[in-house]
Amino acid sequence: MKIMKLFAIGALAGVVACGPNAQKEAEDISQEITEMRNEMSDEMKEEWNETKEEAAELRDDIDERIAALNEKIQNASAEAKAEAAEQKAELIEWRNKIDDRMAEAGDNIQDGWAEFLDDTEDYFENIRESLES
C-alpha cells in the first residue's frame, strides 16, 4: 500500500514539476518520499523483530520436543525408537529450515520482504499445527 503511495507521489512529482512553483513542490514531494521511506523502514524493522521473536519461540518449542523425544528413546522398544528417531529428524529439519530462512532474510531484508513474511508465516503456522497434533 505504501509502495503504491510512493509511486503515486513520484508520478505527481513529474506533473507538478512543470508548474510555476516547481522547485518548492519538488522539494516538498522529495521530503514526503523520504518520510514514507523511513516509515517503511521502521515497519520492516518492527516486522523483522517480530519474526525473529516468533522464530526463536518456535525453535524453543522444537528443542523441547526434541528433548522429550531423546528421553523417550532411552527407554523405548526398537520400534518406538525408530519412530521417535524419524520424528526427531523431522524436527531437526524444521529447525534448520527456520535458521536458513532467517539467515537468508537477514542477508536480503529489503528484497522481497512481503513475500518472505507471507512464506515464513505460513511455514511457522504449518510447524505449529504439526507440533500441536
Secondary structure by P-SEA (a helix, b strand, c coil): caaaaaaaaaaaaaaaccccaaaaaaaaaaaaaaaaaaaaaaaaaaaaaaaaaaaaaaaaaaaaaaaaaaaaaacccaaaaaaaaaaaaaaaaaaaaaaaaaaaaaaccccaaaaaaaaaaaaaaaaaaaaac
